[in-house]
Amino acid sequence: MGGRLALAAAAGRTRRPPPVLARRSPPPQHGLDWNISPPRPASMRLASLLPAGLLITALCPQAQAAAPQKIGITVGALDNPFYQALVRGAVQTAHGLNPAVRVTSLSANFSLPRQQQQIQQLIAQKPDLILLGAVDSRAIGPQVRAARAAGIVVVAVDVDAPDVDGTVKSDNRQAGEISCRYLARQLDGKGELLIQGGPPVTSVSDRIAGCRAALAQFPGIHAREGVNGQGSSLGGQRALQADLARFAGLGAVFAINDRQALGCEKALPPRASLRIASVDGSPDIEQALHRSGPIVASASQSPYRIGREAVLLGQRLLSGQQTARQVTVPVTLLTRDSLPGYHGWRSQQPPVSER
């Protein structure tokens, strides 16, 4: 209802100059800061930003039918390049659909209480669409239901969440499978492989399930359950330090994301022979693969495409179109051999098919 009223109001406004895109420098610690707007009266400027987040605004008179007028985003951590690319894909796609769109993007810093509060803040803003990168795939359910009860379409991104209208995520099981299969072959099908888990979200559990499925094809590989790396570099480093004291014969580590993998690298003594693979295909892993070291592979995600597809799915749902409720983005294995042809997260890739 709010989106249709805003659309009617927008149609009657006087034409204004086209929007000017400016990027502030330096960006804030926890994410990207975008301002997309033509000159406007001071009375229309926002008095303050929501805590731990950023505000992306665009104002112009023409808004396309069924395109979101206002979007809220809350994700794990906006200092993570993955979520920065995801938000960039969402913002640029939303602006292409409706130059008057306003997008508020918030960083939960992997804190469930903070994300619960952020969703309540977003509900108060009455957006048409919320993109949710849940920090806890189960516990966020009441907030999702509250948003939907307020008439807001909720699309989960990156990880599953209960009771959402739709989901856009990577094929995380495939990511775990291809990474662990590569490690097993690196070990010639025998030895000990540590699985380092992470936050309590479905993307992590799916990656671990995929890893275990791949290792089942190698009876000579013995999987060891590691300490939780908490999704961060420091967490991965501390977890592997503890596990090296528990398991003396480790030959490889599967870390559930690149940040943990980079932390694992720091935990190793010089000239260690242990091999590390992970999931993400981040710029930092690109750099790690350009040099010699223990990191040998990462299942590459496409966060920009996830953000783009989430907005497009949200638009279809707002329009009442019959559409698949889940979009799956495939992953590819990044190694030193495939590095020359890898375009990375910086590229703006075309949308994927609904699956």
SEGULO-119034 format. One record per residue: residue in one letter; x, y, z of N, C-alpha, C in turn; residue number from 1. Coordinates in steps of 0.001 Angstrom, whole numbers, plus 500000, padded with zeros to 6 digits. Layout:
BEGIN
  r     n.x     n.y     n.z    ca.x    ca.y    ca.z     c.x     c.y     c.z    k
  A       X       Y       Z       X       Y       Z       X       Y       Z  NUM
...
***
This chain:
BEGIN
  r     n.x     n.y     n.z    ca.x    ca.y    ca.z     c.x     c.y     c.z    k
  M  500830  498797  500000  500000  500000  500000  500857  501243  500000    1
  G  501882  501303  500903  502736  502475  500990  503467  502735  499692    2
  G  503914  501630  498997  504637  501791  497741  503759  502415  496677    3
  R  502438  502015  496620  501543  502576  495596  501243  504041  495848    4
  L  501078  504426  497136  500841  505838  497450  502044  506676  497081    5
  A  503237  506148  497391  504450  506894  497059  504594  507044  495560    6
  L  504198  506037  494798  504278  506094  493349  503358  507152  492790    7
  A  502137  507233  493352  501185  508236  492885  501696  509639  493156    8
  A  502288  509810  494320  502823  511124  494660  503973  511494  493755    9
  A  504819  510481  493431  505997  510757  492618  505617  511187  491212   10
  A  504486  510677  490707  504094  510964  489335  503758  512431  489134   11
  G  503343  513122  490195  502934  514509  490069  504014  515522  490318   12
  R  505210  515080  490620  506265  516040  490930  506833  516665  489670   13
  T  507405  517837  489832  508071  518523  488732  509359  517806  488396   14
  R  509695  517708  487115  510913  517021  486702  512142  517704  487294   15
  R  513039  516933  487795  514278  517454  488375  515462  516981  487555   16
  P  516615  517570  487771  517803  517129  487023  518082  515674  487326   17
  P  518777  514988  486402  519099  513572  486646  519990  513430  487853   18
  P  519924  512257  488523  520730  512069  489731  522215  512065  489433   19
  V  522972  512500  490396  524427  512512  490305  524961  511518  491303   20
  L  525815  510617  490862  526384  509591  491741  527710  510071  492284   21
  A  527808  510107  493585  529057  510518  494222  529404  509527  495292   22
  R  530671  509187  495410  531114  508286  496457  532017  509040  497409   23
  R  531663  509013  498675  532433  509737  499665  533727  509011  499960   24
  S  534729  509751  500322  536017  509152  500645  536547  509784  501913   25
  P  537053  508939  502862  537099  507485  502807  535778  506880  503226   26
  P  535515  505598  502853  534269  504948  503269  534275  504672  504740   27
  P  533084  504507  505377  533023  504208  506795  533580  502828  507079   28
  Q  533910  502578  508314  534564  501341  508697  533720  500127  508381   29
  H  532400  500246  508476  531560  499065  508375  530809  498982  507057   30
  G  531273  499637  505980  530596  499424  504721  530826  500521  503716   31
  L  529998  500523  502659  530073  501505  501603  529127  502653  501899   32
  D  529515  503840  501518  528667  505008  501734  528365  505611  500380   33
  W  527105  505502  499950  526692  506024  498663  525685  507147  498876   34
  N  525757  508149  498028  524746  509199  498016  524359  509424  496572   35
  I  523127  509087  496218  522646  509211  494851  521471  510163  494886   36
  S  521708  511431  494611  520604  512376  494719  520930  513669  494003   37
  P  519919  514321  493395  520078  515673  492887  519957  516657  494034   38
  P  520264  517955  493799  520084  518949  494858  518647  518980  495337   39
  R  518442  519147  496631  517102  519171  497197  517084  520076  498414   40
  P  515909  520549  498821  515827  521446  499971  516353  520784  501224   41
  A  516882  521629  502110  517439  521101  503357  516390  520391  504186   42
  S  515128  520826  504061  514064  520203  504853  513851  518749  504499   43
  M  514336  518347  503313  514150  516966  502884  515300  516076  503308   44
  R  516369  516646  503852  517523  515839  504222  517255  515084  505505   45
  L  517802  513912  505589  517629  513120  506795  518466  513693  507916   46
  A  517914  513693  509113  518614  514269  510258  519734  513385  510752   47
  S  519586  512095  510634  520622  511206  511174  520579  509877  510467   48
  L  521653  509124  510615  521734  507773  510076  521442  506780  511171   49
  L  520914  505622  510797  520728  504565  511775  522088  504061  512226   50
  P  522223  503612  513475  523515  503157  513968  523995  501931  513221   51
  A  525321  501807  513105  526000  500652  512509  525550  500405  511080   52
  G  525220  501466  510323  524755  501240  508975  525074  502385  508049   53
  L  524419  502412  506906  524622  503471  505952  523298  503726  505277   54
  L  523168  504903  504656  521928  505269  503982  522257  505610  502547   55
  I  521545  505013  501632  521730  505280  500230  520438  505883  499736   56
  T  520456  507098  499195  519219  507757  498807  519257  508139  497342   57
  A  518098  508149  496716  517968  508644  495359  516602  509276  495233   58
  L  516548  510472  494676  515277  511168  494538  515148  511671  493104   59
  C  514110  511256  492425  513785  511824  491128  512312  511557  490867   60
  P  511671  512260  489919  510220  512214  489829  509662  510945  489222   61
  Q  510381  510287  488329  509811  509157  487616  510144  507859  488331   62
  A  509156  507086  488717  509364  505778  489340  508582  504740  488555   63
  Q  509213  503640  488248  508563  502629  487446  507536  501866  488278   64
  A  506486  501431  487589  505442  500669  488253  506017  499397  488836   65
  A  505592  499065  490039  505954  497839  490753  507390  497826  491241   66
  A  508187  498826  490908  509552  498875  491421  509530  499332  492875   67
  P  510387  498775  493722  510408  499193  495128  510707  500683  495268   68
  Q  510001  501335  496185  510258  502735  496503  511278  502867  497635   69
  K  511277  501892  498528  512151  501946  499699  512570  500519  500047   70
  I  513869  500322  500261  514409  498992  500557  515269  499074  501811   71
  G  515121  498097  502689  515997  497955  503845  516834  496701  503710   72
  I  518093  496792  504116  519005  495649  504046  519705  495500  505387   73
  T  519743  494288  505925  520575  493992  507086  521334  492705  506808   74
  V  522656  492757  506984  523522  491618  506669  524525  491414  507795   75
  G  525312  490348  507664  526229  489953  508733  527200  491024  509152   76
  A  527967  491582  508203  528984  492576  508559  529382  493353  507313   77
  L  529185  494659  507327  529482  495478  506160  530952  495847  506026   78
  D  531801  495381  506953  533236  495525  506721  533783  494316  505961   79
  N  532911  493366  505634  533278  492174  504875  533063  492461  503392   80
  P  534086  492284  502541  533925  492577  501112  532790  491809  500450   81
  F  532456  490630  500967  531342  489861  500401  530048  490656  500516   82
  Y  529762  491159  501701  528513  491894  501898  528556  493255  501222   83
  Q  529733  493854  501108  529847  495099  500364  529452  494888  498903   84
  A  529942  493794  498299  529597  493499  496910  528118  493163  496773   85
  L  527565  492440  497738  526142  492100  497709  525285  493364  497757   86
  V  525618  494263  498674  524857  495511  498790  525012  496347  497522   87
  R  526218  496385  496964  526424  497139  495732  525547  496593  494606   88
  G  525468  495271  494486  524600  494682  493471  523145  495032  493687   89
  A  522710  495023  494949  521321  495361  495259  521033  496828  494962   90
  V  521919  497718  495386  521695  499156  495212  521680  499538  493735   91
  Q  522651  499053  492977  522717  499425  491569  521527  498868  490789   92
  T  521092  497673  491127  519924  497097  490463  518658  497863  490828   93
  A  518501  498178  492109  517322  498926  492550  517267  500295  491894   94
  H  518401  500955  491783  518431  502275  491159  518115  502187  489671   95
  G  518514  501074  489032  518162  500888  487633  516668  500692  487429   96
  L  516007  500069  488393  514563  499863  488310  513788  501131  488638   97
  N  514308  501910  489582  513604  503095  490068  514630  504097  490579   98
  P  514933  505136  489803  515926  506114  490247  515544  506837  491534   99
  A  514284  506752  491941  513854  507407  493177  513969  506513  494401  100
  V  514548  505342  494253  514583  504392  495355  515453  504904  496502  101
  R  515054  504545  497711  515848  504842  498903  516218  503514  499553  102
  V  517494  503318  499824  517974  502058  500391  518748  502332  501668  103
  T  518353  501669  502738  519078  501730  504004  519731  500375  504238  104
  S  521038  500365  504418  521762  499114  504605  522471  499127  505947  105
  L  522271  498062  506728  522763  497996  508101  523666  496790  508313  106
  S  524641  496964  509185  525584  495906  509531  525249  495343  510903  107
  A  524945  494047  510958  524616  493414  512241  525855  492984  513009  108
  N  527008  492996  512345  528256  492554  512984  528103  491174  513629  109
  F  527338  490324  512963  527087  488939  513395  526511  488863  514811  110
  S  525754  489885  515197  525093  489911  516501  523593  489728  516292  111
  L  523038  488650  516842  521601  488418  516708  520776  489527  517353  112
  P  521055  489950  518598  520263  491040  519181  520306  492313  518341  113
  R  521469  492616  517772  521569  493819  516945  520712  493670  515692  114
  Q  520755  492514  515060  519956  492337  513851  518461  492351  514156  115
  Q  518079  491782  515283  516669  491840  515679  516217  493289  515840  116
  Q  517057  494105  516467  516734  495521  516635  516702  496238  515287  117
  Q  517627  495894  514403  517675  496545  513100  516413  496270  512283  118
  I  515909  495057  512355  514683  494757  511612  513517  495572  512155  119
  Q  513449  495746  513464  512407  496602  514033  512562  498043  513543  120
  Q  513796  498520  513438  514036  499867  512914  513586  499970  511459  121
  L  513889  498950  510679  513483  498962  509280  511967  498907  509142  122
  I  511304  498106  509961  509839  498042  509920  509243  499427  510160  123
  A  509828  500178  511092  509333  501523  511394  509476  502466  510201  124
  Q  510440  502197  509313  510623  503020  508117  509632  502673  507002  125
  K  508909  501553  507153  507884  501120  506201  508433  500936  504782  126
  P  509479  500124  504628  509965  499846  503275  509037  498880  502549  127
  D  509173  498813  501232  508446  497808  500458  509115  496442  500584  128
  L  510440  496453  500739  511228  495229  500638  512358  495255  501654  129
  I  512585  494131  502329  513751  493949  503190  514564  492784  502644  130
  L  515860  493007  502459  516798  491935  502138  517504  491553  503426  131
  L  517424  490279  503782  517903  489808  505078  519012  488782  504914  132
  G  520215  489136  505354  521305  488181  505485  521382  487770  506942  133
  A  520637  486755  507325  520452  486408  508737  521760  485976  509391  134
  V  521964  486411  510622  523127  485962  511393  522805  484700  512179  135
  D  521526  484368  512297  521082  483113  512895  519854  482660  512110  136
  S  519991  481553  511406  518950  481143  510462  517637  480748  511120  137
  R  517632  480473  512408  516396  480088  513091  515852  481203  513972  138
  A  516733  481812  514752  516274  482731  515796  515700  484030  515247  139
  I  515943  484328  513978  515453  485587  513416  513991  485484  512978  140
  G  513375  484316  513139  512010  484082  512677  510967  485074  513158  141
  P  510900  485403  514460  509868  486348  514914  509948  487709  514232  142
  Q  511154  488183  513967  511302  489478  513308  510863  489400  511843  143
  V  511144  488275  511195  510673  488093  509823  509149  488132  509781  144
  R  508521  487432  510701  507053  487405  510725  506478  488783  511028  145
  A  507149  489548  511886  506677  490899  512189  506750  491791  510958  146
  A  507816  491658  510187  507955  492461  508974  506874  492100  507960  147
  R  506642  490830  507780  505622  490412  506817  504223  490811  507281  148
  A  503989  490777  508596  502693  491212  509119  502461  492692  508858  149
  A  503555  493450  508730  503459  494876  508418  503331  495129  506921  150
  G  503222  494073  506128  503039  494225  504689  504319  494362  503905  151
  I  505451  493995  504499  506757  494132  503864  507173  492789  503269  152
  V  507635  492803  502036  508190  491598  501412  509601  491381  501952  153
  V  509904  490160  502386  511219  489834  502943  511875  488768  502072  154
  V  513060  489081  501566  513839  488134  500767  515136  487833  501505  155
  A  515379  486562  501788  516624  486149  502428  517741  486134  501396  156
  V  518924  486613  501793  520089  486592  500915  521228  485858  501605  157
  D  521953  485076  500836  523147  484356  501287  522821  483141  502144  158
  V  521878  483276  503084  521513  482161  503959  519993  482070  504044  159
  D  519498  480903  504431  518064  480730  504627  517604  481453  505889  160
  A  516327  481774  505920  515683  482327  507112  514238  481855  507106  161
  P  513624  481664  508272  512264  481124  508325  511214  482134  507872  162
  D  510194  481629  507181  508981  482396  506868  509209  483571  505927  163
  V  510309  483576  505172  510541  484660  504220  509700  484447  502966  164
  D  509592  485503  502148  508859  485396  500891  509680  484713  499806  165
  G  510995  484836  499874  511867  484235  498871  513300  484209  499365  166
  T  514152  483495  498637  515548  483324  499036  516444  483367  497808  167
  V  517577  484055  497935  518615  484055  496904  519933  483722  497587  168
  K  520589  482664  497145  521829  482247  497802  522673  481427  496837  169
  S  523931  481248  497219  524823  480371  496472  524436  478915  496695  170
  D  524926  478057  495825  524784  476617  496035  525860  476208  497039  171
  N  525544  476343  498311  526547  476149  499355  526962  474690  499522  172
  R  526059  473785  499268  526449  472371  499320  527489  472074  498235  173
  Q  527244  472592  497044  528212  472430  495965  529557  473047  496344  174
  A  529524  474190  497021  530764  474856  497428  531593  473966  498345  175
  G  530938  473353  499334  531657  472454  500223  532179  471227  499507  176
  E  531387  470710  498587  531788  469508  497851  533050  469748  497025  177
  I  533065  470803  496227  534196  470988  495316  535465  471377  496067  178
  S  535332  472105  497165  536517  472467  497947  537131  471241  498612  179
  C  536301  470414  499234  536830  469251  499958  537275  468146  499010  180
  R  536640  468029  497869  537112  467060  496878  538514  467448  496396  181
  Y  538727  468738  496207  540044  469204  495774  541094  468919  496848  182
  L  540749  469182  498109  541689  468897  499194  542008  467410  499278  183
  A  540987  466567  499157  541208  465124  499242  542153  464648  498145  184
  R  541994  465202  496967  542899  464826  495875  544305  465363  496105  185
  Q  544402  466531  496718  545716  467069  497067  546441  466153  498054  186
  L  545664  465473  498892  546234  464542  499877  546366  463122  499320  187
  D  546121  462961  498028  546182  461634  497394  545226  460641  498051  188
  G  544112  461153  498562  543065  460293  499078  543319  459671  500432  189
  K  544288  460182  501165  544543  459623  502499  545096  460711  503420  190
  G  544743  460585  504717  545221  461539  505707  544081  462137  506517  191
  E  544416  463121  507343  543437  463772  508218  543083  465151  507671  192
  L  541787  465417  507611  541289  466701  507118  540400  467317  508190  193
  L  540723  468528  508591  539963  469238  509616  538860  470067  508970  194
  I  537655  469968  509504  536536  470807  509066  536313  471878  510123  195
  Q  536583  473124  509757  536440  474245  510689  535110  474945  510419  196
  G  534144  474789  511346  532816  475355  511180  532765  476847  511449  197
  G  531529  477385  511475  531360  478819  511649  530011  479157  512247  198
  P  529475  480350  511951  528227  480824  512555  527059  479870  512307  199
  P  526003  479950  513147  524869  479023  513053  523874  479417  511962  200
  V  524322  479336  510716  523469  479681  509580  523493  478533  508579  201
  T  522477  478496  507722  522340  477358  506815  523451  477292  505781  202
  S  524007  478431  505386  525096  478380  504414  526268  477580  504963  203
  V  526554  477748  506246  527656  477018  506872  527330  475529  506967  204
  S  526146  475206  507457  525784  473790  507589  525721  473109  506227  205
  D  525274  473818  505194  525232  473238  503854  526642  472987  503321  206
  R  527561  473903  503573  528940  473708  503116  529580  472504  503801  207
  I  529335  472375  505088  529895  471240  505823  529286  469930  505327  208
  A  527976  469933  505074  527330  468730  504542  527909  468360  503183  209
  G  528143  469357  502342  528747  469094  501041  530157  468558  501162  210
  C  530915  469106  502109  532277  468630  502351  532266  467164  502763  211
  R  531414  466829  503701  531361  465441  504183  530918  464486  503074  212
  A  530006  464944  502221  529572  464105  501102  530731  463828  500145  213
  A  531546  464844  499898  532707  464648  499025  533724  463707  499655  214
  L  533968  463864  500955  534962  463028  501631  534523  461576  501724  215
  A  533220  461332  501661  532727  459955  501703  533228  459143  500513  216
  Q  533640  459822  499455  534176  459141  498280  535651  458778  498451  217
  F  536240  459186  499570  537662  458934  499822  537802  458234  501175  218
  P  537691  456916  501209  537730  456199  502496  539039  456359  503251  219
  G  540092  456773  502568  541367  456976  503248  541489  458318  503946  220
  I  540511  459192  503769  540515  460505  504423  539712  460419  505717  221
  H  540296  460887  506802  539623  460898  508100  539277  462345  508459  222
  A  537965  462648  508518  537512  464003  508831  537549  464244  510330  223
  R  538070  465410  510727  538106  465822  512126  537277  467089  512278  224
  E  536476  467140  513332  535656  468328  513592  536464  469339  514389  225
  G  536635  470528  513822  537455  471543  514455  536665  472489  515336  226
  V  537381  473366  516006  536787  474432  516802  536107  475428  515863  227
  N  534998  475994  516284  534252  476968  515492  535106  478209  515246  228
  G  535253  478578  513974  536046  479747  513613  535291  481059  513638  229
  Q  533980  481036  513912  533161  482241  514115  533086  483165  512902  230
  G  533486  482690  511737  533334  483491  510530  534362  484582  510331  231
  S  535363  484695  511206  536324  485797  511143  537751  485280  511013  232
  S  538646  486164  510615  540056  485800  510503  540648  485457  511863  233
  L  540380  486299  512853  540905  486033  514191  540320  484740  514747  234
  G  539030  484512  514516  538407  483279  514978  539017  482056  514328  235
  G  539284  482135  513023  539913  481022  512331  541314  480746  512834  236
  Q  542053  481815  513110  543419  481659  513619  543423  480983  514986  237
  R  542602  481480  515883  542559  480915  517236  542046  479479  517221  238
  A  541052  479208  516379  540499  477855  516314  541542  476858  515827  239
  L  542289  477218  514786  543283  476278  514278  544441  476107  515255  240
  Q  544818  477165  515947  545858  477029  516966  545454  475990  518010  241
  A  544188  476027  518420  543704  475038  519387  543679  473640  518780  242
  D  543283  473541  517520  543168  472223  516889  544522  471612  516555  243
  L  545514  472423  516283  546849  471881  516027  547397  471175  517260  244
  A  546984  471636  518436  547402  470971  519673  546636  469669  519892  245
  R  545439  469559  519309  544612  468355  519474  544925  467291  518432  246
  F  545205  467724  517210  545413  466795  516095  546803  467034  515506  247
  A  547711  466140  515792  549103  466336  515370  549329  465999  513902  248
  G  548449  465189  513309  548718  464704  511960  547880  465327  510870  249
  L  547381  466530  511066  546518  467153  510060  547261  467383  508749  250
  G  546564  467055  507649  547133  467322  506340  546434  468444  505601  251
  A  545195  468761  506000  544432  469793  505299  543349  470349  506206  252
  V  542890  471562  505860  541805  472227  506588  540794  472755  505579  253
  F  539524  472459  505825  538449  473123  505103  537846  474163  506029  254
  A  538001  475441  505673  537413  476546  506431  536161  477008  505699  255
  I  535112  477347  506447  533819  477611  505813  533764  478946  505079  256
  N  534733  479825  505285  534811  481026  504454  536264  481484  504341  257
  D  536490  482441  503453  537854  482889  503193  538486  483576  504390  258
  R  537691  484308  505151  538258  484998  506306  538851  483998  507292  259
  Q  538136  482939  507567  538676  481919  508460  539917  481269  507854  260
  A  539899  481054  506546  541059  480452  505884  542299  481325  506043  261
  L  542125  482626  505896  543257  483538  506063  543758  483529  507499  262
  G  542843  483383  508460  543252  483243  509849  544002  481948  510085  263
  C  543544  480869  509447  544250  479586  509561  545683  479706  509043  264
  E  545842  480435  507957  547185  480626  507404  548108  481278  508429  265
  K  547582  482243  509170  548392  482925  510185  548751  482002  511345  266
  A  547932  480984  511582  548167  480079  512710  549272  479071  512436  267
  L  549664  478925  511178  550629  477889  510824  552063  478362  511005  268
  P  552950  477476  511417  554370  477825  511488  554949  477946  510085  269
  P  556101  478599  509935  556718  478725  508609  556969  477355  507973  270
  R  556796  477312  506653  557054  476108  505854  556184  474924  506258  271
  A  555025  475190  506814  554094  474110  507140  553553  473502  505848  272
  S  553324  472214  505856  552871  471514  504650  551351  471389  504575  273
  L  550639  471842  505570  549182  471723  505617  548545  472558  504510  274
  R  547483  472033  503888  546780  472724  502805  545428  473236  503301  275
  I  545014  474386  502780  543773  475029  503217  542907  475344  502000  276
  A  541613  475021  502103  540630  475436  501097  539417  476013  501815  277
  S  538659  476842  501097  537548  477543  501753  536458  477858  500738  278
  V  535609  478814  501095  534497  479241  500234  534447  480761  500224  279
  D  534356  481343  499064  534094  482766  498835  534684  483247  497517  280
  G  535998  483012  497301  536659  483576  496133  536867  485065  496261  281
  S  537202  485516  497471  537322  486943  497773  538613  487536  497207  282
  P  538699  488870  497125  539939  489505  496677  541153  489112  497515  283
  D  540983  488937  498813  542114  488537  499654  542607  487137  499308  284
  I  541689  486247  498956  542102  484900  498551  542782  484944  497188  285
  E  542322  485814  496307  543034  486001  495039  544499  486331  495301  286
  Q  544738  487274  496207  546111  487658  496531  546883  486492  497133  287
  A  546221  485720  498004  546888  484575  498626  547285  483537  497584  288
  L  546459  483342  496573  546767  482360  495540  547845  482849  494577  289
  H  548067  484138  494535  549137  484677  493691  550521  484403  494283  290
  R  550568  484078  495556  551850  483771  496197  551852  482311  496648  291
  S  553017  481798  496921  553092  480435  497436  552643  480435  498891  292
  G  551998  479348  499306  551508  479277  500669  550538  478132  500830  293
  P  549970  477977  502023  549110  476822  502299  547724  476902  501680  294
  I  547235  478103  501339  545903  478233  500748  545961  477797  499292  295
  V  545148  476785  498957  545229  476195  497618  543951  476357  496800  296
  A  542818  476663  497431  541564  476734  496667  540481  477439  497465  297
  S  539495  477968  496724  538290  478539  497331  537145  478398  496338  298
  A  535999  477951  496821  534803  477892  495980  534245  479306  495856  299
  S  534286  479847  494656  533981  481259  494459  532485  481523  494379  300
  Q  532017  482455  495210  530641  482940  495157  530547  484193  494283  301
  S  529322  484632  494030  529059  485842  493246  528140  486761  494040  302
  P  528671  487473  495037  527805  488289  495896  527076  489398  495158  303
  Y  527714  489990  494146  527034  491028  493373  525766  490460  492731  304
  R  525872  489269  492182  524727  488631  491536  523647  488284  492560  305
  I  524052  487892  493759  523069  487591  494798  522258  488844  495131  306
  G  522942  489986  495308  522240  491233  495586  521324  491642  494449  307
  R  521816  491498  493234  521003  491851  492063  519756  490976  491978  308
  E  519952  489667  492082  518826  488749  491954  517807  488938  493074  309
  A  518277  489313  494264  517361  489518  495386  516415  490685  495119  310
  V  516936  491770  494562  516080  492912  494238  515104  492553  493121  311
  L  515574  491843  492102  514684  491446  491010  513588  490503  491495  312
  L  513944  489576  492389  512926  488699  492965  511930  489510  493785  313
  G  512436  490458  494581  511550  491313  495357  510590  492093  494486  314
  Q  511071  492602  493355  510195  493329  492445  509092  492425  491899  315
  R  509464  491199  491521  508448  490278  490997  507396  489959  492056  316
  L  507837  489773  493280  506894  489471  494355  505983  490661  494641  317
  L  506546  491867  494628  505737  493066  494846  504714  493257  493732  318
  S  505058  492809  492515  504156  492949  491373  503085  491875  491346  319
  G  503205  490885  492238  502241  489804  492252  502452  488783  491154  320
  Q  503653  488763  490559  503929  487808  489494  504076  486398  490051  321
  Q  503713  485423  489233  503992  484033  489559  505481  483797  489309  322
  T  506209  483411  490331  507659  483282  490195  508193  482246  491162  323
  A  509296  481636  490808  509977  480738  491740  510420  481538  492955  324
  R  510295  480955  494121  510620  481659  495359  512084  481498  495761  325
  Q  512835  480657  495080  514251  480476  495417  515106  480602  494167  326
  V  516155  481397  494263  517128  481559  493189  518466  481050  493710  327
  T  519072  480125  492980  520344  479539  493392  521438  479981  492435  328
  V  522506  480527  492983  523633  481011  492195  524742  479961  492255  329
  P  525178  479406  491129  526208  478368  491160  527563  478923  491580  330
  V  528438  478032  492018  529789  478405  492430  530794  477704  491523  331
  T  532018  478222  491504  533107  477610  490747  534337  477524  491638  332
  L  535215  476583  491349  536407  476404  492164  537535  477292  491650  333
  L  538072  478102  492537  539203  478970  492224  540474  478338  492774  334
  T  541448  478096  491903  542753  477566  492293  543838  478402  491626  335
  R  545076  478079  491878  546158  478795  491200  546098  478577  489688  336
  D  545656  477409  489271  545572  477127  487840  544476  477939  487159  337
  S  543348  478162  487850  542231  478890  487235  542285  480392  487491  338
  L  543255  480841  488253  543339  482253  488643  543422  483213  487453  339
  P  544185  482903  486381  544290  483874  485278  542955  484248  484642  340
  G  541986  483331  484608  540699  483634  483994  539625  484081  484962  341
  Y  540005  484328  486214  539021  484681  487241  538822  486189  487285  342
  H  537556  486636  487221  537252  488066  487204  536906  488620  488580  343
  G  536590  487752  489519  536421  488184  490899  535138  488919  491196  344
  W  535052  489390  492434  533846  490059  492918  533661  491447  492333  345
  R  534692  492014  491759  534583  493389  491263  533776  493459  489970  346
  S  533680  492337  489274  532969  492345  488000  531465  492376  488228  347
  Q  530758  493058  487342  529298  493103  487391  528788  492044  486427  348
  Q  528412  490912  486983  528070  489763  486165  526580  489754  485854  349
  P  526185  489113  484748  524764  489074  484377  523965  488239  485355  350
  P  522642  488430  485371  521807  487674  486308  521791  486195  485981  351
  V  521437  485395  486972  521355  483953  486791  519903  483540  486636  352
  S  519694  482318  486270  518344  481800  486099  517746  481406  487436  353
  E  516428  481429  487494  515738  480909  488670  515875  479397  488681  354
  R  516037  478857  489883  516205  477410  490021  515267  476908  491085  355
***
